[in-house]
């Protein structure tokens, strides 16, 4: 299992240096820019809703022409995927309403009495994941170890009381308690002096989507990619209905169960996630090379249009040998494969629209002719 891209945070000085060298960056910015979205004509738009949203757009982000790509992009500057960690706060504490019930144990003895840890499944910037077995029912689990200095806490105010919560745990608990069968469930959590241990459901046998694609020769057939993509659209709807914004949907964060007659996909790793909110986000957490164009132009983005963009990058990666890169795509250095159907090319183009207002909603994606055939 390959090592994952390391997650890190950037200072303004590092941003200036990285821009001059063509590296993707992620830095919080002051204030928020309200980027609203509209419906596309091809997907039966609500005209009144479209008019209202267009009127609320700021001038700096109201058209594709104002959302310009970065200045440089070549084969040398299209760098490998890099990820950044979420900042300490997603928004004001009053806005963070997780509304979930879950228990966190502080006993290592309790963990060792319930689980047996086996071989290492993979390591990355946020820790290591091991195979494991639950002693109670002999079920297979995944055990994630995160050093305490890599654990992100967030202050949340509920009913006038302030709590420190572990963001990734709260998000996983929220989707686990919701109707999200495509998401790998959180089973147990142990907050120990030196580390955080997360015990999760482990689909088996399964491989991540990157390994699955590589085993198929580096490119999937369009029909197989469609089966996976439709599941991811449905999973995105489920997560957003639970008010969870994953923010890092990519090949490495999706498992494929291989014991079915079709590739059954499951979403993992909520380390870059946060809650869905109505407004915009003014920092970026996720994989830099797949950040939406509006992040680079307006330093602001919204949950649903960004997830739709990520679904487009995911489909692109499934159908092409070379990985998607936002900079290169905007500079027309990434083109769609000539063998793709017209419906598939239209689906990709819609998801990857430069202007977030031109991207379809989740429901509109499900009604797209390419997914329905």
Secondary structure, 3 states (H helix, E strand, C coil): CCCCCCECCCCHHHHHHHHHHCCCCCCCCCCCCCCCCCCCHHHCCCHHHHHHHHHCCCHHHCCHHHCCCCCCCCCCCCCCCCEECCCCCCCCHHHCCCCCCCCCECCHHHHHHHEEEEEEEEEECCEEEEEEEECCCCCEEEEEEEEHHHCCEEEEEECCEEEEEEHHHHHHHHHHHCCCCCECCEEEEEECCCEEEEEEECCCCEEEHHHHHHHCCCCCCHHHHHHHHHHHHHHHHHHHHCCEECCCCCHHHEEEECCCCCCEEEECCCCCCEECCCCCECCCCEEHHHCCHHHHHHCCECHHHHHHHHHHHHHHHHHCCCCCCHHHHHCCCCCCCCCCCHHHHHHHHHHCCCCHHHCCCHHHHHCCHHHHC
